[in-house]
């Protein structure tokens, strides 16, 4: 094989690689989908300063679920002092957030 044949094959390979990289770039580009619903604005608020009302509602839901979990664990483990302390810390954290 001559060197010109090798160059031609390398050029074909380079063209193929360029084509693959453009396809991957199209998949990686973010789309401008407007996120609606409850979680969309919460995710968007990560990039904005301050706390909006939906983040506070989400935190309340999460901490109340955690408090219910600690109450259930306290009942199941016959009022274990560690679970009671963690539950009370959760309760005071809920109060502090609001």
C-alpha positions as a printed NumPy array, in Angstrom:
array([[  0.   ,   0.   ,   0.   ],
       [  1.219,   3.46 ,  -0.725],
       [  1.22 ,   6.398,   1.633],
       [ -1.464,   8.181,  -0.348],
       [ -3.805,   5.212,   0.219],
       [ -3.103,   5.368,   3.942],
       [ -3.826,   9.086,   4.014],
       [ -7.097,   8.52 ,   2.217],
       [ -8.133,   5.928,   4.772],
       [ -7.113,   8.204,   7.637],
       [ -9.121,  11.066,   6.116],
       [-12.171,   8.797,   5.87 ],
       [-11.706,   7.817,   9.504],
       [-11.381,  11.474,  10.533],
       [-14.575,  12.331,   8.655],
       [-16.353,   9.488,  10.409],
       [-15.06 ,  10.642,  13.82 ],
       [-16.189,  14.213,  13.154],
       [-19.642,  12.968,  12.272],
       [-19.861,  10.959,  15.507],
       [-18.768,  13.892,  17.647],
       [-21.443,  16.156,  16.116],
       [-24.1  ,  13.601,  16.914],
       [-22.922,  13.433,  20.517],
       [-22.883,  17.215,  20.81 ],
       [-26.502,  17.37 ,  19.698],
       [-27.482,  14.968,  22.465],
       [-25.512,  16.861,  25.117],
       [-26.991,  20.281,  24.427],
       [-29.639,  21.23 ,  26.959],
       [-33.099,  21.813,  25.639],
       [-35.197,  24.755,  26.675],
       [-37.996,  22.745,  28.224],
       [-39.981,  24.727,  30.735],
       [-40.213,  22.69 ,  33.891],
       [-43.667,  22.849,  35.32 ],
       [-45.255,  21.206,  38.279],
       [-44.015,  21.126,  41.826],
       [-40.396,  19.985,  41.474],
       [-39.457,  22.159,  38.471],
       [-39.335,  25.482,  40.328],
       [-37.553,  23.798,  43.239],
       [-34.778,  22.606,  40.931],
       [-34.619,  26.041,  39.285],
       [-34.32 ,  27.745,  42.676],
       [-30.963,  26.04 ,  43.206],
       [-29.462,  28.511,  40.735],
       [-31.211,  31.583,  42.18 ],
       [-30.413,  33.408,  45.399],
       [-32.898,  33.217,  48.24 ],
       [-35.624,  30.746,  49.068],
       [-38.998,  30.702,  47.363],
       [-42.278,  29.467,  48.85 ],
       [-42.204,  26.112,  47.064],
       [-38.847,  25.239,  48.614],
       [-40.25 ,  25.957,  52.084],
       [-43.293,  23.763,  51.361],
       [-41.024,  20.978,  50.095],
       [-38.837,  21.213,  53.212],
       [-41.913,  21.086,  55.445],
       [-43.139,  17.935,  53.693],
       [-39.74 ,  16.256,  54.009],
       [-39.271,  17.155,  57.681],
       [-42.811,  16.142,  58.624],
       [-42.239,  12.784,  56.917],
       [-38.998,  12.459,  58.889],
       [-40.803,  13.312,  62.121],
       [-43.475,  10.681,  61.401],
       [-40.69 ,   8.172,  60.768],
       [-39.048,   8.974,  64.116],
       [-42.382,   8.644,  65.931],
       [-42.951,   5.246,  64.326],
       [-39.412,   4.141,  65.22 ],
       [-39.854,   5.346,  68.789],
       [-43.023,   3.261,  69.121],
       [-41.427,   0.201,  67.517],
       [-38.252,   0.409,  69.618],
       [-40.116,   1.028,  72.893],
       [-39.195,   4.697,  73.278],
       [-35.477,   4.434,  72.598],
       [-33.812,   7.597,  73.915],
       [-31.734,   8.074,  70.749],
       [-34.797,   8.054,  68.502],
       [-36.601,  10.445,  70.852],
       [-33.666,  12.881,  70.756],
       [-33.472,  12.726,  66.951],
       [-37.248,  13.233,  66.712],
       [-37.116,  16.249,  69.016],
       [-34.237,  17.728,  67.005],
       [-36.328,  17.279,  63.865],
       [-39.297,  18.954,  65.55 ],
       [-37.205,  21.965,  66.594],
       [-35.707,  22.16 ,  63.096],
       [-39.203,  22.331,  61.606],
       [-40.04 ,  25.174,  63.993],
       [-36.788,  26.988,  63.148],
       [-37.4  ,  26.76 ,  59.403],
       [-40.869,  28.221,  59.665]])
